[in-house]
Amino acid sequence: MPKEMMNTKEVAEYLDIHEKQVYLLIKENKIPCTKITGKWLFPKRLIDEWIIRNSTEQIKYIANKVKQTGESILAAGSNDPVLDILLNEIKQKNPLAYIFSTSTGSSTGLTLFNNGLVDVAWSHLYDNETESYNIPFVKKLCTNRELVVVHLFDREVGLIIAPDIKHIIKDFSSINQSEVVFVNRQEGSGIRQLIDLYIARHAINPHHINGYTNVKYSHIETGLAIQSGEANCGVASVAIANFFKLPFIPLTVESFDMIISKEIF
C-alpha cells in the first residue's frame, strides 16, 4: 500500500510514469511536492487530489470540444471489452452518434457525472454492507442530478495468472507468496475496490504483496503486464484471460451498469 509520503521513485510507480517525468513535473511546478533534507517528497493525499483535479480539467476540455460536434454524449467511469463492443455496435448502426468515453474508474466516473461534466457513468462498485452493486454509491455520490440506472451486463472477474505460477496460485489468499508479482488497479476503480475487499477478507497485509503499488488503468493493461512478464498475477475479467490465453481463477460475478441522466435517457 502506498505510503503517506512518497519519494520520486515511488510516486513514479504510483503514477505509472518514468522517474525522469516526475523531475520534469517538479521543474515545471506541476505536481504537489516538498523538499526535505535535499530529497523530494510527495504527500499521497495531495497527489490523489492532483490526479482528480487534472482528470476533471481534461474532461472539461474534452466536453468543450465535444459541443462542437453537435449531438454527442460524453461518458466516464469503468471499462470493459464488452462495453467497447457495445459502443462499436452503436457507432456502426448510427454513424452520426458520437459517444466519447474515458476510463477513469467507477468512483471518479460517478463524481464527474454528479458534477455535470459527463452525461453517462459506467460503474460496477460493490457495497459490502448491502451486498449489492452501484445503487448505494449512486445514492451517495450522485445527489445533484436526476438519473436512471440501466443494467448492461454481468461479467465474471477473477485472478489472471502467468502459466508458470499456476501451481502456486490456488485462490486469492496466495497472492502474497514470494513468487507472485502482482499488478494492481488505480484507486477509485471498481476492480481496486474488489482487490482491497478480498485483501481484507483474507487478512493479508498489502505491504506483503509484491507489486501492490504497480498500478494499471484498464483490464487490457493488466493483461498486457502479465503477458509481457512485467507481472504474473492480477485481477481482470474472464474476457481478458481468454483473449491472452491466460489461466483464470474466478472471484465473483459483477453487475456492470450505466448511470445516465434522465434528460438523455
C-alpha contacts under 8 A as a table, 3 or more apart, distances in Angstrom:
res1	aa1	res2	aa2	distance
1	M	206	P	5.39
1	M	207	H	5.77
1	M	212	Y	6.21
1	M	213	T	6.16
2	P	6	M	7.44
2	P	10	E	7.95
2	P	14	Y	7.74
2	P	44	K	7.56
2	P	213	T	6.18
3	K	6	M	5.99
3	K	44	K	7.03
4	E	43	P	5.74
4	E	44	K	5.03
4	E	45	R	7.14
5	M	41	L	6.16
5	M	42	F	5.44
5	M	43	P	4.58
5	M	44	K	5.84
6	M	9	K	7.86
6	M	10	E	5.49
6	M	11	V	5.76
6	M	41	L	5.57
6	M	42	F	5.01
6	M	43	P	6.39
6	M	44	K	6.74
7	N	10	E	5.28
7	N	11	V	6.10
7	N	39	K	7.69
7	N	40	W	6.16
7	N	41	L	4.87
7	N	42	F	6.22
8	T	11	V	5.26
8	T	12	A	6.06
8	T	19	E	6.46
8	T	22	V	6.69
8	T	23	Y	7.81
8	T	40	W	6.55
8	T	41	L	6.89
8	T	42	F	7.60
9	K	12	A	5.15
9	K	13	E	6.36
9	K	19	E	5.92
10	E	13	E	5.13
10	E	14	Y	6.11
11	V	14	Y	4.80
11	V	15	L	6.05
11	V	22	V	7.75
11	V	42	F	7.08
12	A	15	L	5.20
12	A	16	D	5.76
12	A	17	I	5.15
12	A	18	H	5.84
12	A	19	E	5.19
12	A	21	Q	7.90
12	A	22	V	6.32
13	E	16	D	4.82
13	E	17	I	6.47
13	E	18	H	7.75
13	E	213	T	6.80
13	E	214	N	6.04
13	E	215	V	7.40
14	Y	17	I	7.98
14	Y	213	T	6.03
14	Y	214	N	6.51
14	Y	215	V	6.28
15	L	215	V	7.46
16	D	214	N	7.35
16	D	215	V	6.53
16	D	216	K	7.33
17	I	21	Q	6.61
17	I	22	V	7.59
18	H	21	Q	5.38
18	H	22	V	6.95
19	E	22	V	5.11
19	E	23	Y	6.72
20	K	23	Y	5.21
20	K	24	L	6.36
21	Q	24	L	4.93
21	Q	25	L	6.22
22	V	25	L	5.09
22	V	26	I	6.26
23	Y	26	I	4.95
23	Y	27	K	6.12
24	L	27	K	5.03
24	L	28	E	6.21
25	L	28	E	5.14
25	L	29	N	6.02
25	L	30	K	5.08
25	L	31	I	5.75
26	I	29	N	4.94
26	I	30	K	6.15
26	I	31	I	5.94
26	I	33	C	7.58
27	K	30	K	7.75
29	N	32	P	7.73
31	I	47	I	7.52
31	I	50	W	7.29
32	P	42	F	6.54
32	P	43	P	7.63
32	P	46	L	6.42
32	P	47	I	6.49
32	P	50	W	7.39
33	C	40	W	6.62
33	C	41	L	5.63
33	C	42	F	4.58
33	C	43	P	6.83
34	T	40	W	5.71
34	T	41	L	5.35
34	T	42	F	6.51
35	K	38	G	5.97
35	K	39	K	5.31
35	K	40	W	4.45
35	K	41	L	6.04
36	I	39	K	5.33
36	I	40	W	6.48
36	I	41	L	7.13
42	F	46	L	7.60
42	F	47	I	6.93
43	P	46	L	5.43
43	P	47	I	6.27
44	K	47	I	4.98
44	K	48	D	6.13
45	R	48	D	5.24
45	R	49	E	6.33
46	L	49	E	5.03
46	L	50	W	6.01
47	I	50	W	4.90
47	I	51	I	6.19
48	D	51	I	5.13
48	D	52	I	6.40
49	E	52	I	5.19
49	E	53	R	6.05
50	W	53	R	5.03
50	W	54	N	6.07
51	I	54	N	5.29
51	I	55	S	6.11
52	I	55	S	5.07
52	I	56	T	6.12
52	I	108	T	7.66
53	R	56	T	5.15
53	R	57	E	6.26
54	N	57	E	5.06
54	N	58	Q	6.18
55	S	58	Q	5.14
55	S	59	I	6.16
55	S	104	T	7.99
56	T	59	I	5.02
56	T	60	K	6.19
56	T	112	L	7.30
56	T	117	L	7.95
57	E	60	K	5.11
57	E	61	Y	6.28
58	Q	61	Y	5.05
58	Q	62	I	6.20
59	I	62	I	5.07
59	I	63	A	5.97
59	I	117	L	6.84
59	I	118	V	7.94
60	K	63	A	4.98
60	K	64	N	6.30
60	K	117	L	6.54
61	Y	64	N	5.33
61	Y	65	K	6.48
62	I	65	K	5.02
62	I	66	V	6.02
63	A	66	V	4.97
63	A	67	K	6.37
63	A	74	L	7.04
63	A	117	L	7.19
63	A	118	V	7.71
64	N	67	K	5.37
64	N	68	Q	7.22
65	K	68	Q	5.58
65	K	69	T	7.49
66	V	69	T	5.45
66	V	70	G	7.36
66	V	72	S	6.49
66	V	74	L	7.75
67	K	70	G	5.70
67	K	71	E	7.76
67	K	72	S	7.16
69	T	72	S	6.62
71	E	97	A	7.04
71	E	98	Y	6.99
72	S	97	A	6.59
72	S	98	Y	4.76
72	S	99	I	5.91
72	S	100	F	7.61
73	I	98	Y	6.21
73	I	99	I	4.73
73	I	100	F	6.22
73	I	118	V	7.64
73	I	119	D	6.08
73	I	120	V	7.51
74	L	99	I	5.88
74	L	100	F	4.90
74	L	101	S	6.02
74	L	118	V	5.00
74	L	119	D	5.40
74	L	120	V	6.47
75	A	99	I	7.09
75	A	100	F	5.97
75	A	101	S	4.48
75	A	102	T	6.42
75	A	109	G	7.84
75	A	118	V	5.36
75	A	119	D	5.82
75	A	120	V	4.50
75	A	121	A	5.59
75	A	122	W	7.51
76	A	101	S	5.43
76	A	102	T	4.86
76	A	103	S	5.86
76	A	104	T	6.13
76	A	105	G	7.81
76	A	106	S	7.95
76	A	108	T	7.90
76	A	109	G	4.78
76	A	110	L	7.92
76	A	112	L	7.47
76	A	113	F	7.79
76	A	118	V	6.69
76	A	120	V	6.51
76	A	121	A	5.07
76	A	122	W	6.34
77	G	102	T	6.77
77	G	103	S	5.33
77	G	104	T	4.88
77	G	105	G	4.64
77	G	106	S	4.39
77	G	107	S	7.05
77	G	108	T	6.37
77	G	109	G	3.81
77	G	110	L	6.90
77	G	121	A	5.28
77	G	122	W	4.69
77	G	123	S	6.14
78	S	103	S	5.57
78	S	104	T	6.34
78	S	105	G	4.62
78	S	106	S	4.82
78	S	109	G	7.28
78	S	121	A	7.86
78	S	122	W	5.20
78	S	123	S	5.61
78	S	124	H	7.36
78	S	189	S	6.78
78	S	190	G	7.25
79	N	83	L	6.75
79	N	84	D	7.87
79	N	103	S	5.81
79	N	105	G	7.62
79	N	122	W	7.33
79	N	218	S	6.62
79	N	219	H	7.48
80	D	83	L	5.15
80	D	84	D	6.55
80	D	218	S	7.97
80	D	219	H	6.93
80	D	237	S	7.87
81	P	84	D	5.07
81	P	85	I	6.40
81	P	239	A	7.20
81	P	240	I	7.89
82	V	85	I	5.03
82	V	86	L	6.29
83	L	86	L	5.02
83	L	87	L	6.18
84	D	87	L	5.16
84	D	88	N	6.14
85	I	88	N	5.10
85	I	89	E	6.18
86	L	89	E	5.05
86	L	90	I	6.32
87	L	90	I	5.11
87	L	91	K	6.27
87	L	99	I	7.51
88	N	91	K	5.01
88	N	92	Q	6.16
89	E	92	Q	5.12
89	E	93	K	6.20
90	I	93	K	5.26
90	I	94	N	5.96
90	I	95	P	7.93
90	I	97	A	7.43
91	K	94	N	5.12
91	K	95	P	5.06
91	K	96	L	7.47
91	K	97	A	6.10
91	K	98	Y	7.34
92	Q	95	P	5.72
94	N	97	A	5.52
95	P	98	Y	7.78
103	S	217	Y	7.42
103	S	218	S	7.37
104	T	108	T	5.89
104	T	109	G	6.02
104	T	189	S	7.37
104	T	217	Y	7.71
105	G	108	T	5.64
105	G	109	G	6.11
105	G	123	S	7.84
105	G	186	Q	7.48
105	G	187	E	7.77
105	G	188	G	5.50
105	G	189	S	3.84
105	G	190	G	6.55
105	G	217	Y	7.81
106	S	109	G	5.05
106	S	110	L	6.30
106	S	121	A	7.46
106	S	122	W	6.25
106	S	123	S	4.64
106	S	124	H	6.59
106	S	125	L	6.72
106	S	188	G	6.35
106	S	189	S	5.06
106	S	190	G	5.66
107	S	110	L	5.24
107	S	111	T	6.33
107	S	123	S	7.55
107	S	125	L	7.73
107	S	188	G	5.00
107	S	189	S	6.23
107	S	190	G	7.44
108	T	111	T	4.99
108	T	112	L	6.10
108	T	188	G	6.23
108	T	189	S	7.76
109	G	112	L	5.17
109	G	113	F	6.12
109	G	121	A	5.23
109	G	122	W	6.77
109	G	123	S	7.55
110	L	113	F	4.97
110	L	114	N	6.09
110	L	121	A	5.72
110	L	122	W	7.81
110	L	123	S	7.62
110	L	138	V	7.16
110	L	141	L	6.49
110	L	142	C	6.61
111	T	114	N	5.07
111	T	115	N	6.23
111	T	141	L	6.26
111	T	142	C	6.97
112	L	115	N	5.11
112	L	116	G	6.39
112	L	117	L	5.31
112	L	118	V	6.07
113	F	116	G	5.18
113	F	117	L	5.77
113	F	118	V	4.96
113	F	119	D	6.27
113	F	120	V	6.47
113	F	121	A	6.15
113	F	142	C	7.26
114	N	117	L	7.63
114	N	141	L	6.86
114	N	142	C	4.73
114	N	143	T	6.77
114	N	144	N	5.69
114	N	145	R	6.18
115	N	118	V	7.92
115	N	144	N	7.31
116	G	119	D	7.09
116	G	145	R	7.91
118	V	121	A	7.30
119	D	260	I	6.08
119	D	261	S	6.07
119	D	264	I	7.62
120	V	258	M	6.78
120	V	259	I	5.59
120	V	260	I	4.56
120	V	261	S	6.83
121	A	258	M	5.88
121	A	259	I	5.02
121	A	260	I	6.56
122	W	256	F	7.22
122	W	257	D	5.90
122	W	258	M	4.87
122	W	259	I	6.33
123	S	134	N	6.53
123	S	190	G	7.26
123	S	256	F	5.89
123	S	257	D	5.41
123	S	258	M	6.51
123	S	259	I	7.52
124	H	133	Y	6.25
124	H	134	N	5.96
124	H	190	G	5.70
124	H	254	E	6.48
124	H	255	S	5.71
124	H	256	F	4.82
124	H	257	D	6.33
125	L	133	Y	5.46
125	L	134	N	5.03
125	L	137	F	7.28
125	L	190	G	5.00
125	L	193	Q	7.48
126	Y	131	E	6.90
126	Y	132	S	5.88
126	Y	133	Y	4.51
126	Y	134	N	6.32
126	Y	190	G	7.42
126	Y	193	Q	7.83
126	Y	194	L	7.40
126	Y	254	E	7.98
127	D	130	T	5.77
127	D	131	E	5.45
127	D	132	S	5.50
127	D	133	Y	6.00
127	D	134	N	7.34
127	D	136	P	6.78
127	D	137	F	7.66
128	N	131	E	4.90
128	N	132	S	7.25
130	T	136	P	7.96
132	S	135	I	7.38
132	S	136	P	7.72
133	Y	136	P	7.28
133	Y	254	E	7.61
133	Y	255	S	6.26
134	N	137	F	5.29
134	N	138	V	6.02
134	N	257	D	7.46
135	I	138	V	5.01
135	I	139	K	6.17
135	I	149	V	7.97
136	P	139	K	5.25
136	P	140	K	6.35
137	F	140	K	5.02
137	F	141	L	5.77
137	F	142	C	7.80
138	V	141	L	5.27
138	V	142	C	5.16
138	V	143	T	7.81
139	K	142	C	5.87
139	K	143	T	6.50
140	K	143	T	6.67
142	C	145	R	6.35
145	R	261	S	7.03
146	E	261	S	6.00
146	E	262	K	5.74
147	L	259	I	6.70
147	L	260	I	5.55
147	L	261	S	4.32
147	L	262	K	4.76
148	V	259	I	5.83
148	V	260	I	5.43
148	V	261	S	6.21
148	V	262	K	5.90
148	V	265	F	7.33
149	V	257	D	6.69
149	V	258	M	5.79
149	V	259	I	4.63
149	V	260	I	6.54
150	V	257	D	5.59
150	V	258	M	5.03
150	V	259	I	6.33
150	V	260	I	7.77
151	H	255	S	7.09
151	H	256	F	6.39
151	H	257	D	4.41
151	H	258	M	6.26
152	L	255	S	7.80
152	L	256	F	5.84
152	L	257	D	5.21
152	L	258	M	6.53
153	F	255	S	6.31
153	F	256	F	5.49
153	F	257	D	7.12
154	D	253	V	6.44
154	D	254	E	5.50
154	D	255	S	4.75
154	D	256	F	5.86
155	R	237	S	6.84
155	R	238	V	7.71
155	R	253	V	5.43
155	R	254	E	5.33
155	R	255	S	6.73
155	R	256	F	7.17
156	E	237	S	5.76
156	E	238	V	5.78
156	E	250	P	6.85
156	E	251	L	7.59
156	E	252	T	5.94
156	E	253	V	4.38
156	E	254	E	6.33
157	V	235	V	7.05
157	V	236	A	5.58
157	V	237	S	4.27
157	V	238	V	5.86
157	V	250	P	5.99
157	V	251	L	5.84
157	V	252	T	5.57
157	V	253	V	6.04
157	V	254	E	7.07
158	G	235	V	5.45
158	G	236	A	5.85
158	G	237	S	6.28
158	G	238	V	6.89
158	G	248	F	6.52
158	G	249	I	5.35
158	G	250	P	4.17
158	G	251	L	4.45
158	G	252	T	6.64
159	L	172	F	7.45
159	L	233	C	6.74
159	L	234	G	5.58
159	L	235	V	4.57
159	L	236	A	6.51
159	L	248	F	5.65
159	L	249	I	5.02
159	L	250	P	6.46
159	L	251	L	7.10
160	I	223	G	7.66
160	I	233	C	5.78
160	I	234	G	5.52
160	I	235	V	5.92
160	I	236	A	6.59
160	I	241	A	5.94
160	I	246	L	6.26
160	I	247	P	5.78
160	I	248	F	4.72
160	I	249	I	6.60
161	I	165	I	7.07
161	I	166	K	6.78
161	I	169	I	7.97
161	I	226	I	7.05
161	I	232	N	5.42
161	I	233	C	4.40
161	I	234	G	6.62
161	I	246	L	6.20
161	I	247	P	5.56
161	I	248	F	6.58
162	A	165	I	5.90
162	A	166	K	6.74
162	A	226	I	6.31
162	A	227	Q	7.32
162	A	232	N	4.83
162	A	233	C	6.47
162	A	246	L	6.29
162	A	247	P	6.82
163	P	166	K	5.20
163	P	246	L	6.67
163	P	247	P	6.35
164	D	167	H	7.52
165	I	168	I	5.24
165	I	169	I	6.53
165	I	179	E	7.70
165	I	180	V	7.62
165	I	232	N	7.49
166	K	169	I	5.56
166	K	170	K	7.73
166	K	247	P	7.21
167	H	170	K	7.26
168	I	174	S	7.16
169	I	172	F	7.49
169	I	174	S	5.35
169	I	175	I	6.98
170	K	173	S	7.80
170	K	174	S	6.40
170	K	249	I	7.96
171	D	174	S	5.85
171	D	175	I	7.93
171	D	249	I	6.95
172	F	175	I	5.85
172	F	198	Y	7.32
172	F	202	H	7.87
173	S	176	N	7.15
173	S	199	I	7.95
173	S	202	H	6.04
173	S	204	I	7.55
174	S	177	Q	5.71
175	I	180	V	6.11
175	I	182	F	7.20
175	I	209	I	6.62
175	I	233	C	7.71
176	N	180	V	6.71
176	N	204	I	7.43
176	N	208	H	5.78
176	N	209	I	4.64
176	N	210	N	6.92
177	Q	180	V	5.50
177	Q	209	I	7.58
178	S	181	V	7.91
178	S	210	N	7.37
180	V	209	I	7.95
180	V	210	N	6.70
180	V	231	A	7.93
180	V	232	N	6.38
180	V	233	C	6.65
181	V	209	I	7.76
181	V	210	N	5.26
181	V	211	G	5.54
181	V	231	A	4.94
181	V	232	N	5.35
181	V	233	C	6.13
182	F	209	I	6.96
182	F	210	N	5.85
182	F	211	G	4.58
182	F	212	Y	6.15
182	F	214	N	7.56
182	F	231	A	5.70
182	F	232	N	6.26
182	F	233	C	4.83
182	F	234	G	5.62
183	V	211	G	5.61
183	V	212	Y	6.38
183	V	213	T	7.77
183	V	214	N	5.43
183	V	215	V	6.23
183	V	216	K	7.13
183	V	222	T	6.64
183	V	225	A	7.42
183	V	231	A	5.98
183	V	232	N	7.72
183	V	233	C	6.27
183	V	234	G	5.04
183	V	235	V	7.88
184	N	192	R	6.97
184	N	211	G	7.10
184	N	212	Y	5.62
184	N	213	T	6.68
184	N	214	N	5.67
184	N	215	V	4.71
184	N	216	K	6.18
184	N	222	T	7.81
184	N	234	G	6.41
184	N	235	V	7.49
185	R	189	S	6.95
185	R	191	I	6.57
185	R	192	R	5.13
185	R	214	N	7.82
185	R	215	V	4.82
185	R	216	K	4.90
185	R	217	Y	5.88
185	R	218	S	7.39
186	Q	189	S	5.93
186	Q	192	R	6.19
186	Q	215	V	5.53
186	Q	216	K	6.16
186	Q	217	Y	5.88
187	E	192	R	5.90
187	E	193	Q	7.45
188	G	192	R	6.83
188	G	193	Q	7.05
189	S	192	R	5.25
189	S	193	Q	6.37
190	G	193	Q	5.06
190	G	194	L	6.21
191	I	194	L	4.93
191	I	195	I	6.10
191	I	235	V	7.13
191	I	236	A	7.45
192	R	195	I	5.00
192	R	196	D	6.19
193	Q	196	D	5.25
193	Q	197	L	6.11
194	L	197	L	4.99
194	L	198	Y	6.26
195	I	198	Y	5.26
195	I	199	I	6.15
195	I	235	V	7.51
196	D	199	I	4.90
196	D	200	A	6.19
197	L	200	A	5.21
197	L	201	R	6.21
198	Y	201	R	4.87
198	Y	202	H	6.12
199	I	202	H	5.34
199	I	203	A	6.01
199	I	204	I	5.22
199	I	205	N	7.46
199	I	206	P	7.31
200	A	203	A	4.91
200	A	204	I	6.35
201	R	204	I	7.91
204	I	208	H	7.50
205	N	208	H	5.46
205	N	209	I	7.27
206	P	209	I	5.29
206	P	212	Y	6.66
207	H	210	N	7.61
207	H	212	Y	7.50
209	I	212	Y	5.56
211	G	214	N	5.03
211	G	231	A	7.78
212	Y	215	V	7.47
216	K	221	E	6.03
216	K	222	T	6.20
217	Y	221	E	6.69
217	Y	222	T	7.91
218	S	221	E	5.27
218	S	222	T	6.48
219	H	222	T	5.12
219	H	223	G	6.34
219	H	235	V	7.92
219	H	236	A	5.35
219	H	237	S	6.98
219	H	240	I	6.79
220	I	223	G	5.05
220	I	224	L	6.14
220	I	240	I	6.57
221	E	224	L	5.00
221	E	225	A	6.08
222	T	225	A	5.16
222	T	226	I	6.51
222	T	234	G	6.44
222	T	235	V	7.46
222	T	236	A	7.05
223	G	226	I	5.31
223	G	227	Q	6.05
223	G	234	G	7.85
223	G	236	A	7.62
223	G	240	I	6.28
223	G	241	A	7.22
223	G	244	F	6.81
224	L	227	Q	4.90
224	L	228	S	5.88
225	A	228	S	5.34
225	A	229	G	6.27
225	A	230	E	5.07
225	A	231	A	5.63
225	A	232	N	7.77
226	I	229	G	5.20
226	I	230	E	5.94
226	I	231	A	4.80
226	I	232	N	4.92
226	I	233	C	6.49
226	I	234	G	7.62
227	Q	230	E	7.76
227	Q	232	N	7.93
227	Q	244	F	7.06
228	S	231	A	7.69
229	G	232	N	6.41
231	A	234	G	7.82
236	A	240	I	6.57
236	A	241	A	7.57
237	S	240	I	5.55
237	S	241	A	6.86
238	V	241	A	4.98
238	V	242	N	6.16
238	V	248	F	6.87
238	V	250	P	7.93
239	A	242	N	5.13
239	A	243	F	6.06
240	I	243	F	4.96
240	I	244	F	6.19
241	A	244	F	5.42
241	A	245	K	5.62
241	A	246	L	4.88
241	A	247	P	6.55
241	A	248	F	6.10
242	N	245	K	4.80
242	N	246	L	6.48
243	F	246	L	7.89
260	I	264	I	7.06
260	I	265	F	6.48
261	S	264	I	5.58
261	S	265	F	6.18
262	K	265	F	4.92
